[in-house]
Amino acid sequence: MTVLMRARDGWTQPLAVAEWTAAATPVERTLLASLRGPVLDLGCGPGRLVVALAERGVPALGVDASGQAVDQARARGATALRHSVFDPLPGEGRWRSVLLLDGNVGIGGAPVQLLRRVARLLSGDGRAVVETAPPGAGSWAGEARLERDGEVSGWFPWARLAADDLARVAAAAGLRPSGWHVAAGRWFVRLGRVSA
């Protein structure tokens, strides 16, 4: 089953749906092992990262706007809420780690606004872990839709943030990079509050 994300301007990207519904990868498990709990996974999908954290004894909560995704996460044993990341969430200002992996920095189509939201969720010494597109991939914001075997979703706001644009976007959100981790072609950055 191939799922394609298509932007209004014609840009397309195949989505790794099979990977998102599988268990956490070794790269992800290494990354998760470095996190301090409690952890908030924004755009948790079917909950694979929340489950992997729970297996390590780290308290974690997944949040996703999709009822189907949250149902799948809960069926796996993950603690998950169906909620917009922009609405009030439990533990605001007390999360020691917030995750935006698998392109979820694109949620809402405005990475600066999303990262400002993340800054409000973090504890004073908390860190966000954000996955970006590789350097040179180009950043983009607009409307996109999902296409699968003749089915088409409605248009929704989305963005892609490239690694070489991260510092500027993070600064505008009141966050600063504190380190990169690159593995298996994936780019992850840790962000902390500027005032922390």
N, C-alpha and C positions, 0 to 999 in steps of 0.2 A: 504494500500500500504506500503510494507516494503522496505526500502532502506538500503542496507548493504555496509559499507566501508570495503574493503578487502586489506590488505597489501600483498606485494609479498611474505613475509615469512609465510603467512597463517593466521596471526592475523585478526580477524574480529570484527566489532562493528556495531550494529544497529544504525541508525541515526534517530533522533526525528524530522522527516520532518513535521509531523502534528503540532508540537509545533512551529517550525520555521515559519510556514505559518499562525499561529494564532496571536492574539493580544499579546502584551507584558504581561508576567506573573506578579502576585503581587510581587514576589521577584525581578524581573527586574525593575518594576516600582519604588520600594523602592530604588534600586541602582541608577536609573536614576535621582531620585529626589535630589540626593546628588551631581550631576555633575554641573560644571560651563561651560557655553557655550562660544564660539561655540564648538560643539562636532563633531568629525569625527568618523564614524562607519565603520571600515575596515572589508570587507566581510559581507556587510549589508544584503545580501540575499534579501528577499521580503520586507525589509524596516520596519519591525514592531517596531524596537527600534527608528528609525528616526521619525516615525509617533507618537510614544508615547512622544518623546521629543517635537515635534512640538505642540502637544496638551497641553504641559506645558508652551509653549511660549519660548522654548529654541531653538536657531538656531542650526541646525544639517545638516550634509551632509553624505549620505551613498555612499560607494564605493564598487563595486563588479566587478569581471572579467566576470561574466555571464550576457550576454545580456538579457536572459529570466528573471533572478532575478531582474535586474534593471527595466525592463518593468513592472514587478509585483509591485515593490516598487513605481514607478511613478504612476501606476494605483491606488494605495492606497493614493496618495497625498504626498509621500515622495520626497524630493529632493535627487536625486541619480545620480551618474556618472558610466558609464561602463569604468573601468580603472584597470590596474594593480596597486597594492599598492606600487610597487617598481618603478613606473614611476613618473615623476613630478606631483604633485597634487596642487590644489589651496590652498593658505594660509599656505604654508610650514613655519614651525617655529612659527606659530601664533595660533595653536589649543590649547585651554585650557583643553580639554579632548579628549582622543582618546580611542576608544573601540575595544577590541579584545575578543568578547564573543563567546559562542557556539563552542569552539574548534578552533577558527580562529587563535590562536597562532601557529597553524600548517601550515598556508599558506606558501608555498614555501619550506617546508621541512627543514627549518633551523631557529629555533627560535631566535638564537643570531642575525642573520642578520635581521630578521623581527623586533626585538626589537630595533636594532640600527636605523632602518628606522623610527620606532615610535619616538625615541628620537629626530630625526631631524624634525619631524612634530610638536612636542610639543613646546609651548611657554616656556619661562624660568621657569615660575611657574606652568606650566601645569602638568597634571597627566594622565597617561594611566590606564585604568582598564582592566585587563587581567583575563580571566577565565582559570583555569588550571584543569587538572585531579586531583582527590583526592590524598593525600599522599599514597604512597605504590602502586599506579597504574602502576608505571614505565613509564619512558620517552622513546620515540621511534622516529626515523626518517628514512625515506625511500620513497618508491613509493607505492601508493595505487590507487584503482579504486573504482567506485561506481557500485553496482549491484541492479537491480530492475526488478522483473518479467521477467527474461530472457534477459533483456537489460544490457549491460556492457559498461562502459565508457572506455576511454583510461587511461593509467597509468599517474599519476601526482605526483609531490613531495609533501609530507605531513609529519607532525610530531605530536606527542602528548607530552605535557609537564606536568609532575606531580608536584604537589605543593612542594614536598620536594626537587626538583631540581631547583625551580624558582630562589632562591637567587643567585646561581652560574651563571645561564644563564643571569639574569638581570645585574649582575655586569660586565659580559663580554660585555654587550651591552651599558654600561655607565649609567645604571639605578639602582635605589635602591628601595626596598619595603618600603612603608610608612603605611601599614596596610592591614589586611585581613578582608574579610567579608564572612562568611560561612552561607548558608541558603538552606534549602530543598535539601541537599546533593551536592550543588554546591559550588565551591571554587573560590573566586574572590580576586585579589590583586591589590592594587593601587601602581603605580610605578612613581617615579619622576626622573629627571635627577640628576646624582651625583653632577654635578657642580652647580645645582640650590640651 
